[in-house]
């Protein structure tokens, strides 16, 4: 038995005409890509190519913004190869610390790094032995988190053996290891240890097949080398991404981003060979995407980015999620902001705890809202009792490269600096400028006339006043003549 339903009122002629206006395209449409012409909704032949050019530009910009993490690691690997770290058994380290000679994203000048890459395609299952009391991370080649090792990892700082398996691995999984299967063959390894360089040199990376007689690793001090690890901001960006896509399984990237790249001719198993037309569009797309990334980083519009109401100081890790997720949605600007400025992704960065981990603040403008000018003098008064269990530091970076400002080898100051002067009220006044104010040399970070710069404040072992926001950093003041 069926039941007949009653008819609805439907649309009047006037209502239908209004709906048609919503679903139709006019014969002449003005767009940011030019004027498009149609015949009753069908693009005219003279407009078709311009429409597709616009589509390719949109997809190119989207590809730039969403694949910055991968391009960043391609550039990192290329830079390390230039520095002599060209196989998984070679581990780079910085002794005594990073300086401004090399170009890489916002390294600090206070701690020693150990860095390397796994190649699970060439090596197969690979073991990393981490030293005790270390803080180590492995990310895949798309810069997605694989695991922590050391204090924030399952060995909890006791030291341990970690086994990394290539994607699709179906072989032996021996006991005695913390075992992870990575979505990508190439993986980024960062090793930091509380014991410094001697502890980092206790690390071991070797093939699982060599476990019974693991060969010695080679350690390469890259602290004083000049190299570049920052991805491109022009057409070369897409060549970096094409290199990654060619090396990794088609399943390594989510279908949406893979689909965007496919539409631009970047497909696993096929050469990337854009014609002159597409090459020009992608160069424009990369430059436009870089401009958007710089706006997201230096002048963000998301209120959640700002640490305090009415303050210019910003949090580089927005939202508290290492996957940049919020209520089931990806915060795309937060991902772009972080990866355009920094490297290494781990939940430990997103969830600092009282007395453990580190906290970060940055800004790109002074108290008047003006951009920093390297030819001018500025001051920052750090309030008394900075909430850092271990120490605090402030580093100055180049706004173009997001690398250490090349005004001096170490454009930074730290509470560990023996010469740093403290005011009678317990505050520290930090000076920035091309020359030190008289008598302020110990509290001065040099800048470069003709260049902008931006500072990052780090708190190592942030304390309760950081979390309850009772300690607040004031704005940087332009000291006008």
Secondary structure, 3 states (H helix, E strand, C coil): CCCCCCCCCCCCHHHHHHHHHHHCCCCEEEECCEEEEEECCEECHHHHHHHHHHHHHHHHHHHHHHHHHHHHHHHHHHHHHHCCCCCCCEEEECCCCCCCCCECCCCCCCCCCEEEEEEHHHHCCEEEEECCCEEEEEEECCCCEEEEEECCCCCCCCCEEEEEECCCCCCCCCCCCEEEECCCCEEEEEEEECCHHHHHCCCEEEEHHHHHHCCCCEEEECCCCCCECCCCCCCHHHHHHHHHHHHCCHHHCCHHHHHHHHHCCCCCCCCCCCCHHHHHHHHHHHHHHHHHHHHHHHCCCCHHHECCCCCCCECCCCCCCCCCEECCEECHHHHHHHHHHCCCCCHHHHCCECCECEEEEEECECCCCCECCCCCCEEEEECCCCCEEEEEEEEEEECCCCCECCCCCCCEEECCCCCCCCCCCCCEEEEEECCCCCCCHHHEEECCCCCCEEEEEEEEEECHHHHCCCCCCCCCEECCC
